[in-house]
Amino acid sequence: MADDDLPDSFEPGLRVPPRPQPPAPRVPKGDLRVASIIAIATGSIVIAWHIFLVSVSAIADFDQFVWVQLGVWALALVSLVTGILSLNARMARELAAAGFIAGVAAALLSLGIGFFSGADFLP
């Protein structure tokens, strides 16, 4: 009979080879979480710098902040570019929207506050 060739269902499968593991899934297109996180992080740094700049501007000597202000402008540019890149995200759209908002806010703050206050202490 055909049932004689089948193993007994109560004994373990000793001679059954393991199944091959499927390959790991690829990262799908449109996964721009890294760009969004970079935009949020750099945007937060830029916003914190401008809050510091506005709150301490009356008592601080800004001559030593020239390179810091140039670095903040570079971070604002990075935040804006990665925020715009995160608009192309197909996954984690909430994070992408937060990255875009942080990038645009950092760029606008750098133009609105940082440019005029930074122009005072640039050579």
N, C-alpha and C positions, 0 to 999 in steps of 0.2 A: 504494500500500500504506500501511498504517497506520504502518509503521516509518519512512517518509520524513519524517514530521513531528517525530519525536523527535531531540533533539540527539545528536551523536556522543559516546560516553562518554569519548573520549580528549581532547576539547577542553574547556577550562574553561567554566563557565557564565557567560558575559559578560552575558547579558540576564536573569539570574535575580535578582529583587529579594531583599534580605535579609529574613529572617524577623523579625517583631516580637518584641521581648524580652518575656518574661513578667514580670508585676509581681513586685516583691520579696515574699517571704513575710512575713506578719504575725507579730508576736510572739504566740506562743500564750498562751492563758489559763493562769494558774498559774505563769508565769515570774516568780518572786519572788527572783531572785538578788540584786537590789539590796538588798532588805530583809534578806536573810541576811547580806550583806557588811556592811551597816550594823550589824546586831546583833553580828557578830563583832568589828568594829573598836571599837565603843563598849564592848562587854563586855571586850575586852582592855585598854582604857584604864582602865576601872573596876577590874579585877583588879590591874593594875599599880599603880594608886594605893593600893589597900588593902594590897598587899604593901609598898609604900613606907611607908605609914602605920604598919603593924605593926612594921616593922624599924627605924624611926627614932623611934618614939614616946617612947623613953626619953631621947633627947638633943635633940629638936626643940622649938622654941617654936611652938605651934600657933595663936597669935593671928592670924597673917597668913594662915592657911589657911581662913578662914571661907568666902570666896567660892569657893575651889577646891572645898571639900567640898560646897557647894550645887550647884556645876556637876557634880560627880561624881554626886551623887544624881539630877540631871536626866539625865545620860548613862545612868545605870542604868535609869531609867524608859524612856528611848528604846530602850535595848537590850532591855528586857523586852517592850515593845510590838512592836518589829520582830521579835523572836524568836517571839512568839506569832503575828504575821502570817505568818511564814515557814512555820508549820505547814500553811498552805493551799497550799503549793507542789505543783505537779504535775510540775515538771521540776527537775532538780538536787536531788534529795531529800537527798543526803548533805550538801550545802551548807546546805540548809534545816535539817537536824537539827543541824548544828554551830551555826547561828545561834540556834536555839532553846536549845541547851545553854548557849551563851555568854550569852544574855539572862537565863536563869533563874539562872545562876551569878552574874552581875553583880548581879541583884536580891537574891539571898540574901546575898551578901557585903555589899552595902550595908545590908541590914537587920541582919545579924549583927555585922559589925565596924564598919561606917561609922556606924551610928546611935548606938551606944554611945560610940564614941570621938569622934564628931562632936558629941555632946551636951556634951562637956566644954568645947569652945571656942566654941560658939554663944552669942551674947549672951542 
